[in-house]
Amino acid sequence: MKFSKELKEAIKNDERFDMQEMISLKSLVKHVKEAKITPPKKGVETPLDAKVQIPGFGVMTRKQMQGSIQRYIAEVSKYLKKGDPESAYKALYKRGVLKGFLETEIKHSGK
């Protein structure tokens, strides 16, 4: 939101307006816009920088979620390479977070 010099000066000179309150309101509007969660839309891919809701986990950007999926898969792979299928099983099925990540990624992929 940009104000012309004349409007800023008029607001400054008018005792009814408090410039600090205007700045705070502007800041609040900016934070509300940034905090918006993007719902999935069929046929439309959600941008990577959009915040998405992961069931049972919380909110993060799609890009962060994709990185988390890759880390979980790498962790499972590491356990399998070490010959520890129990730990791989726990990482895949006991936590449940990976399932939420994958379901959310599928919903937001536009398919």
Buried (B, 14 or more C-beta within 10 A) or exposed (E): EEEEEEEEEEBEEEEEEEEEEBEEEEEEEEEEEEEEEBEBEEEEEBEEEBBBBBEEBEEBBBEBBBEBBEEBBEBBEEBBEEEEEEBBEEBBEEEEBBEBBBEBBEBBEEE
